[in-house]
Amino acid sequence: MFDWDGANLEHIGKHGFTADDAEAVILDPRRVRVDTYNARGERRYGVIGQSVGGDILHVVFVMRGGNIRPFHCRRATSAEKRRYRQ
């Protein structure tokens, strides 16, 4: 279901988060979708949700071969947290 390798694990880790955090946000039943966009010929999806540690995070991912490939994870902004909590 999720596509992980050294590159995306390292990038997410630079922000202090783990694969488990990103996966929890994507699977959060209360997650909020954010604007999607195309880059490098791929559609990118964004969601705001809660991590395993309870943090509200913003995760960006692409779909590749039927798998979810997260590649960016950061703390949600104040506005994003408000949107999630509504």
C-alpha positions as CSV (number, residue, x, y, z in Angstrom):
1,M,0.0,0.0,0.0
2,F,2.8,2.5,0.9
3,D,6.0,2.9,-1.2
4,W,9.0,3.7,1.0
5,D,12.7,3.9,0.1
6,G,15.7,5.7,1.5
7,A,15.0,8.9,-0.4
8,N,11.5,9.6,1.0
9,L,12.3,8.2,4.4
10,E,15.3,10.5,4.7
11,H,13.3,13.6,3.5
12,I,10.5,13.0,6.0
13,G,13.1,12.3,8.7
14,K,14.7,15.7,8.1
15,H,11.5,17.2,9.4
16,G,11.6,15.0,12.5
17,F,8.9,12.6,11.4
18,T,8.7,8.9,10.6
19,A,6.9,6.7,8.0
20,D,4.4,5.8,10.7
21,D,3.6,9.4,11.2
22,A,3.0,10.0,7.5
23,E,0.9,6.9,7.1
24,A,-1.2,7.7,10.2
25,V,-2.0,11.2,8.7
26,I,-3.0,9.6,5.3
27,L,-5.1,7.0,7.0
28,D,-6.7,9.4,9.5
29,P,-10.5,9.0,9.0
30,R,-10.8,12.8,9.9
31,R,-8.1,13.9,7.5
32,V,-8.7,17.0,5.4
33,R,-7.7,17.2,1.8
34,V,-5.8,20.2,0.6
35,D,-5.3,21.5,-2.9
36,T,-3.7,19.1,-5.3
37,Y,-1.4,20.0,-8.1
38,N,0.8,18.5,-10.8
39,A,4.5,18.5,-10.8
40,R,7.0,16.6,-13.0
41,G,4.1,15.0,-14.7
42,E,2.6,13.5,-11.5
43,R,-0.5,14.5,-9.6
44,R,0.4,15.4,-6.0
45,Y,-2.1,15.1,-3.2
46,G,-2.0,16.8,0.2
47,V,-3.8,15.9,3.4
48,I,-3.9,17.3,7.0
49,G,-4.3,14.8,9.7
50,Q,-3.1,13.5,13.1
51,S,0.1,11.5,13.5
52,V,0.7,8.6,15.9
53,G,2.1,11.1,18.4
54,G,-1.0,13.3,18.2
55,D,0.6,16.1,16.1
56,I,-1.4,17.7,13.3
57,L,0.7,17.3,10.2
58,H,0.6,18.2,6.5
59,V,1.6,15.3,4.2
60,V,2.1,15.4,0.4
61,F,2.1,12.2,-1.6
62,V,1.8,10.8,-5.1
63,M,0.2,7.6,-6.4
64,R,2.6,5.2,-8.2
65,G,1.7,1.8,-9.5
66,G,-1.3,1.7,-7.2
67,N,0.8,2.5,-4.1
68,I,0.9,5.7,-2.0
69,R,4.3,7.3,-2.0
70,P,4.6,10.0,0.7
71,F,7.5,12.4,0.2
72,H,6.9,15.4,2.3
73,C,5.7,15.8,5.9
74,R,5.7,18.9,8.1
75,R,3.8,20.4,11.0
76,A,0.6,21.9,10.0
77,T,0.3,25.7,10.1
78,S,-2.1,27.3,12.6
79,A,-4.6,27.8,9.8
80,E,-4.3,24.2,8.8
81,K,-4.8,23.0,12.4
82,R,-8.0,25.1,12.6
83,R,-9.3,23.6,9.4
84,Y,-8.6,20.1,10.6
85,R,-10.3,20.7,14.0
86,Q,-13.5,22.2,12.4
